[in-house]
Amino acid sequence: MAGAAPHPPKVMGVADLAMFYVVTGVSLRWIATAAAFGPSSILIWIGALLCFYLPFVLAIVELSSRYPQEGGLYIWTREAFGPYVGFMAGWSYFTSNLPYFPSVLYFDAGNAIYIGGDSWLHLRSSPVFFMSFALLALGFITLINIVGLRFGRWLHNAGAVGMWLPALIVIVMGGLAWWNFGSATAFTPHAFVPVIDIQHMIAWSALAFALSGAETASFMSGEIKNPRRTIPRALPIAGVVIVSCYIIGTFAVLLAMPAGEVNTLQGLVQAGAVAAGKLGATWIVVPLALLITVGNLGAASGFLSATARIPFAVGIDRLLPPVFARVHPKWGTPYVAILLQGGLGAVFCILGQAGTGVKGAYDVLVSMGIIAAFLPFALVFLAVIRLQGMPPGAQVTRLPGGRFTSTVFACLGFATTVAAVVLAAFPASDEPNQLLAVIKILGLTAVLLGSGTLVYVLGQRSARRAA
């Protein structure tokens, strides 16, 4: 491998890792998405927790203890099903983050508008502002990640604070608004019953996707101090914060404002502004928007850190050109893979905006991200089932009940994941050009996945020539 260091340094302990899981596991945009569907989303959160998040975390704990090296789910699926399936799982996850970056940064831009007060509100429907913000933010976090986790982890840690503290502020303010003025939403027993129609079921897939993120740190296992012990310790700490933010945060938004008025691009800061207006504390809106902006920058940076390790690990396996296995001579980071991730994310920012408005671009990017990410998640659950036939080593973490328990949870997670993939292909009901949205979602997803096979074949040929 070229470069002065053979591998990025180990810098992350339990506290850093727990904060990393929080910043990649909490996405405040999903609180707004859930609140827009009313109190019934609380039950959907609980269902997603039991049917997806819990099985997913258990799968990650077992697989990361079996294969603690850099590469995460790429390594796990490669060991379970061979190099082609492993490559496609890594490729699909890597490409899922290309639409993720502009989608989360579009949400970030929508909240950053509130930093400027009323004078910036006219930007809420400006595609130029949203796209410019996303491109500049991508450039910033790409630079931070090239410098490395020694510095980047501080942005991740600040981002974690920017995730749970705004949720806490809105929870407190929503509670105060309810105490003084009553709830803006009627929490009747009937309101908690989920509506069974296609549009609500699409939202279910998004809420399940919101609880992903536990897989991220395993891509960087080589940069975690003693990953076999650190990962199982950090995940439960982060899990309590993540689930609390989502469920209690959704309640708080609905206490402050009716579901029909929630904007999915600015919902949390919007709810904070409404509650602050009732309480005469409008001064808090600017720091709230600033915290949310930092939180989402930290989240985007965390995912860029994690997913850039996929082409790095694949480059080490010589399935991509050797340049991807290079580390920076000064900072020891896989800088070529990081530059590729940031550059392609910028391309998808531009492609997602083409031919649609701000919200239409956001919805398309979210759907593409869900499909491309959930396909490798399905393979992770199948890998757990497949690897039960292999004898566990002394350091492998097994669930009580061993093979039977692991298989049951993996089957539950797999079924939930497949259902989410199917639902994510449907466009939002308020999308004015639904045919174009479907073509974008399915067409770009097919291009992303189909190109993976081509890259794999070319990589195999190159590896054979090198040998």
N, C-alpha and C positions, 0 to 999 in steps of 0.2 A: 504494500500500500504506500502511496506517495504521502509525503508530509512528515513533519518532525515527530509527531506522536502517533503511535499505532492505534490509539483508541481515545475517545473523549474521557476526561477524568471523572472519578466517582465523587460527587459533591452533595447528593441529596440524602438527608436523614429522614426520620419519621415525621418531624414537624414540617419540613419542606415538602415531603411527599403528600401529607394530608392536605396542606394548602393547595398543592398542585391538583389533587383530586377534586377539591372544592371548586377551583377556578375552571376546571374543565367539566365538572359535573353539574354545576349550577349555571343555567342560562336564563337570565331574568326575562327574556322575550317569551319563554314558555309560560311564565306566570300570567302574562297578559293574554296569551293565546287561550289558556285554560279559563281565565276569568270571563272572556268574551262568550263562553258557552254556559255561564251561569253556575249555580251550586252543584249541578250534576257532575261537573268536572272533578269535584272532590272524590267521588267514588271512582272515577276513572284513574285519578292519581293513585289511589289505594290499589286498584286492580293492576296498574302498570308496575307498582312496587312489588306486588306478590308474584305476578306472572312473568315479569321481565327482569327487573333490577336485581331481585334476590337470586334467581337462577344464574344471572350473568356474573354477579360478584362471586358466587360460589365456584363457577366455572373458571374464572380468572385466578382465584386463589390456588386452585388445584393445578391448572396448567402452568402458571408462572413458577410454581414450586418444582414442577417437572422439568421445565425448560426456562431457566432464569436468565438466559443470555439476551443480548440486544436483538430486537426484532419483533417481540410480542406475538400477535396472532399470526404473523407471517411464519414464524418459526413453529408455532403450535400446529397449524394446519399442514405445513410442510412435513412435519414428523408423522402426522396422522395419515395423510393422504398422498404424499409424494410432492416433488418439486413443482409440478404444473399447478396443482390445486393451491399449494402454498403461495406461489407467485400470484395467482389470480385473486386470492384473498387479500394479499398485501396491495395489489394493484387497485382492487375495488375500494379498499379502505382509503388508500392514498387519493384516488380520484374523487371519493366522496367529500373530501375536505376542500376540493377546488371550488365547488359551489358553496361550501360551508362558510369560507372566509368572507366573500361578499355578502352573504345573507346575514351573518352575525354583525358585520360592520355596517350594513344598512340599518339594522336595529340600533346599533350604537349611534349612528348619525342622527336617527330620529330622536334619541334622547339627548344628544349633545346640543340640539337646537334650543333646549330649555335653558342652557347655560347663558345664552344671550338675552333671555327674557322675551318680552313681547316683540321686540324689534327683529328677532330671528324667526318668528313663527311662520312668516310667509315662505320659508324654505321647506316646509313640510311636504310640499308636492313638487319639489324641484329635483328632477333626475340628475341635473348637472351637479348640484350640491352633494347628493347621496353618493354618486359615483366618484366624485373628487375626494370626498372624505374617505371612502373605502380604499382608493388607490394610495392615498398618502399614508393611511394607517398601515396598509400592507407593507409599504416601503419601510416604515419605522420598525415594525416588529420583525421584519426580515433582517434588518441591520442588527437589532438587539440579539437575535438568535445566532447570528454569525459570530458575534463577540463571545457567546457561550452562556451556559447555565450559571456560571459563577456570578454573572450580572443579571442574566435573564430571569433567574429564579426570584429576584426581588420584584420584578414586574409581575410575575405570577403570584407572588405573595400579596402584593398590593392589589392585584386583581381579585384575589380571593376575598379580601376585605371589602372590595368594591362590589362583590356579589352578595355577601350575607348582611353587610351593614345597611345598604339601601332597603333590602327586604325587611330588616328589623325596624327601620325608620317608618316604612309604610305600614307595617303591622301595628306599631304603637300609635301612629296617627289615625289609622283606620279605626282602631279601638277607641281612641278619644272622640273621633267624630261620631261613632255609634253611641257612645255613652252620653254625649251632649245633644245629639240631634236625631238619634235613631239610625237604623240600618237603611242604606240606599237600596238594598236587595231584600226581598222577602224570602227568608230561609224556611219555607214550608216543607213538610215531608215530600210532597209531590215534586217540589223543585229539585230535590236531590236524585230523582229517578232519571237515569240517562235516557235521552231520546234515541230511538233506534231508527236512524236513517243514514244515508250514505255520507252526508256532509259531517254529521257528528262522529261517525265512525272514522272518517279521515282524521279528525282531530284526535281520536284515540291513538292512532299510529304516531302522531306528532308528540303526544305526551309520553308514550313509551320511548320514543327516540330521545326525549329530553332527559331521560334517566340513564342514557349512555354516558360514557366518559371514564368509567372505571377501567377501561382497557388502555387508556392513553399512556400511563407511566410505564407499562410493561414494554413498550417500544424502546424505552430508554433504560432498560434494566442494567445495562453495563455502566450507567452513570448513577446508580442507586447503591448506597452502602448496604451490603448484605441483603439483596432483594428478597431472598426466601423468607427472611424474618420481617423486613421492613414493610413489604406490601401488605401482608395480613394484618399488621398492626395499624397501618395508616387508613386502610379502607373503612373499617367500622367507624372511626372518628369522623371521617369525611361524610360517610353515609348518613349519620344523624343530622349533620348540618344541611346536607343536600335535600333530604326528604322534608325536613322542617321548613326550609325556605320555600319549597314548592307548595306544600299543602297549606301552611299557615299564611303564606304570602297571597295565595289565591283567595282565601277567606277575607284577608284585609282589603284587597282591591274591591271585592264585592260589597264590603261594609261601606266603602267610601263612595262608590258609584254603581249605577245599574249596569248589568252585563251588556246591554245593547249599546252603551256609549263607550265601551272600552276599545281603544285603538291598539291593534296588535303590534304596531311599530313603536308606540310610545306609551303603552298601557301602564307600566309601573310608575314612571315619573308623572304621567297624567293623573293617576289615582292620588299620588302624593300631592300634586298641585291642587286637586279638588278638595282633599281633606285639609290642606293648609289654608285654602281660602275660607273654609268653614270655621277654622279655628283661629283665623287672623295671624297665621304664621307663614305667610307667603315667602319670607326670607329663606326658608329651608329648601325651596325648590331648586335654586342654583347649586348648592352643595350636593343635593341629592342627584341632580343630573350629572354633576362632575364625577361623583362616586360611581355611578352606573357606567359612564364613559370609560373610566379607568378599569372597571371590572371587566367590561367586554373586550377592551384592548388586551388585558391579561389573559382572558380566555382564548382569544385568537392566537396570541403568542404561544400559549401552552399547547394548543393543537398543532401549530406549525412546528414547535419543538419535537413533538411526538411523531408526527407523520413524516417529517423529513428523515427520520431514522429508517423508514422502510426502503427507499432507494439506496440508502447507505448500506443496509444489511444485504439487500439484493445485489448491490455492486460487489460486496465482499464475496458473495457466492458466484460472481462472474456471470450473472444472468443479465446484468446491465453493463455498459462500458465501464472500464476500471476507474474512469474519472469520478464516478459517483462514490467510490470507496475512499476518496481522498479526504483527509482532514486538514484543517487550516494549520499552517506551520507555526503560528503564534498562539491561537486560541484552542486548537485541538478539536474543532467542530467540523461536522460534515458539511462544509460551506457550499459545495456544488449542489447537494441535495436540497439544502435550504433555499438557495437561489432559485432552483427549479420550482419548488413549492410556491414561493412567493410570486414568481413570474407567471406561472400558470393560474394562480388565484386571481391575478389582475386581469388575465384574459377572460376568465369566466365572469368577472364583474362586468366587463363590457358586453359579453355575449348575453348574459342574463337580462340586461337592460334593453336589448334590441327589440323594438317593435311593441313595447308595452310600457305601462306607467310604473311608478315606484312600487306600489303594492303588488302589481302583477309580477314584476321582476322578483320581488321577495318571495312570493308564493312558489314560483317555478324553482328558484334556487333551493328553497327548503325541501320541496318534493324530491328533487334530484339527489340532495344530500341524504335523505332518509333511505331511499332505495339503494344507493351505492354503498351506504354504511351497513345497512341491515343484512345484505347478502353475505359479507364476511362474518357477521355476528352469527348467522345461521350455521356457517361452517365451524365456528368456535364450539357451538353446542354439539354439533355432530362429532367434532374432534374429541370432546369429553367422552362421548359414548364409545367411539372407536378405541380410545386409549385405555378404557377400562380393562381390556384384555391383556394389557402389558403390566407386569409386576411392578408395583411402586417401589421406589428406592426409599431408603431410611429418611431422606429429607423431604419427601413428597407429602404435602398436606392433604389428608383425606377427610371427607365428611363422616360424621357418625353414621353407621350403616353401610359405609364403604361403597361398593359398586352399585348396589340397588338404589341408594339415596342419590348418588351422583347421576345415575341414568334417568331417574324420575324427574329431577329438577332440570336436567338438560333437555328432556322431551318437552316439558312445559315451556321452557324458554324458546325452543325451536319453533313450536306451534305459534307462539305469540309473535315471533319475528317474521315468520312467513305471512301471517295475517297483516302485519304492518306494512310489508313490502307491497302487497296487493292493494291495500287501501291508499297508499301514498301516490299511486299512479293516477288517481282521480283528481281533476282540477277543482279549485275552490268555486263555490256556487256564484260568487260575485265577480268572477273573472269574465270580462266582456268578450274575450275571444278564446273560448274554451278549446276549440280545435287547435289553435296555435299553441295553447298551453300544453295540451296532451302531446303534440308533436315535439315540442321542446323537451318535455319531461322524458318521454320514451326514446325519442331520437338521440338526444345528447347522452342519455344513460347508455343506450346501445353502442354509441360511438366510443364512449369511455371504456366499456367492458370489451367490445370487439377489438379495440386497439391493443388491449392487454395481451391477447393471444399472439398478435403480430409481433409485439415487442418481445414476448417470451421466445418465439421461434427464432427471431434474429439474435437474441441473446444466447440461445443454445448453439447456434452456428458459430457465433463469435467465440464462445467458450471452447468449442471443439477445435477451431483454428488455433487458438492460443495454446491448447494442450499439445 
